[in-house]
Amino acid sequence: MELGAPIKEHFLSPRNVGELGAAAYIGHTGSMICGATMRVELRIDESRRIADAKFKAAGCSFLVGAASLLTEAVRGELAAEVGALLQSSANSLGQLLGEIPAEKSHCVKLVRDGLLAAIAAYSDFVRDEWQGDEALICTCFCVSEKTVEAAITMDGLRTIAEVTRACNAGGGCRSCYALIEDMLRCAEQPTSR
Amino acid sequence: MIYLDNNATTRVAPEVFAAMQPFLTEHYGNPASAHTPGRYMKAAVERAREQVAGLLGAASPGEIIFTSCGSESDNWAIGGFLEQNPTRRHIITTRVEHEAVRNLCEHLAEIGCEVTWLEVDGNGALDLNDLRKALRPDTGIVSVMLANNETGVLFPIAEVGRIVREHSAAVFHVDGVQAVGKVPINLKEMEVDLFALSGHKLHAPQGIGALYIRDGLKLPPFIIGGAQEHGRRAGTSAVPNIVGLGAACELAQQADGHEQILRLRNKLEDEILARIPNAILNGARDRSKRLPNTANISFQYVEGENIMMLLDEAGICVSTGSACHSGTHQASPTLRAMNVPYTAAQGSIRFSLGRYNTDEDINRTLEVLPEIVDRLVAMSPYEQELKALQRAG
């Protein structure tokens, strides 16, 4: 098949092929549809940002190109924000990857799942490290109600995406979205009530 | 360009083009017409029929009917026989047939035929006892390919034909598309009733094929209409293409070129297997049981489609059994039938040589390929498995 220009360029000279060693968060994925397998490794720094991203893959050229492009795109971004974005819509990937042919949508899903699995490994790490005893809003990244509330009121946040960016809450399984929405609604009420 | 995809299609030979050219320029006329130009065209068609019969070793040129392609010939042979013999709806074929036979038989199974699929072993070979056991009084047709398009593995059709004849009243159809022009064929010495071939696999143009129908075998016309091809296949004869197929058959009968193809294929295959640790051969190790031009090699734990694309970038054309074309993509049915592990089937590349390949082509391929495979090995997530191969190698 004819590859789109950005995908082809990345397939011919793939960026970020390799491993990151012991400190990395690792995500494995495979496709039952095409037999492709891949591994994504992320290094996430103190500021919760993806400092480095690497991959290895045995899959079609589209998969390799997409993995190269996406690992390039996530570097420097907040891990939780990337997690939320990857789950929210496939269209955001379309802009990066160019046109995604229907028969290649499973390849894109594979890269996305690889990144999400690595971010889930990061979430597991955060949970293991968690020492506090406050009530949690986001159990994936152990963000307490107090932290979310403080972020909303002090920074005047209005959307879940802003909350995720500020404190990680909502960047994992997203089951806390309803709770965060409630808190955002409460914060919008006039304080004089 | 280095073209190592001759099982997909071949370049039209200059000799073939030269034979065709007058029929695309100065000569015209319908071979069904009784006037002088018509008779000239008719004579050209009949000469081509003799040339095709000569290459196949048919008893008489009348046994050759021109069609549009190999798939038409296969469809006509199997579908036509079943139309003629509606009560004999048991078909025997193999797991590794070309789609023209495999998908047709799957379709026939859906509409009330019963199909027995003969298995192959790890080398791609049939167990002829399976065939003996499968034959029944209601078996109408047995369809077995002569050479596998992916691996080049040859089936012993002379023996298959004998068994079919001895143990049943079934007719025997051979899909010979991939073999014609590559290995000697002598149909009059074999118990073969029907035999399909395609022109573009042996340096004739695309759009021309033929079906051998053994003298005396009844087969209803596949296309109903005029009296062309003795009323067996209607439609105005494609004279330039027919002339091209005839010339290609004559060219294939000349001795030159065949030795060179075999030598270059062996060199390519030996060097790849010796130099690339994760390379394994698919199909019979015994080269006498394979086409002389084909080497199907799996590069384990890497993706064949990547190799194909990167070779293409280097100007080298091959094909892969693993092209991810559709959402339901799986490795090639032929390799799966041979129980090739999927981590190897995914990395399969078919090199198929032809009469225009040179030592330089093979040297260049051997120069480029190891680097490409190295690069993909470095990208593969199967590090442990690859390391184990390195140690074993």
Interface residues (C-beta under 8 A of the other chain):
Chain A: M1 F11 L12 P14 V17 H28 I33 C34 G35 A36 T37 M38 R39 K56 A57 A58 G59 C60 S61 F62 V64 A102 E103 K104 S105 H106 C107
Chain B: Y301 V302 E303 E305 N306 M309 L310 E313 S322 C324 H325 S326 G327 T328 H329 Q330 A331 Y342 T343 Q346 G347 L376 A378 M379 S380 P381 Y382 E383
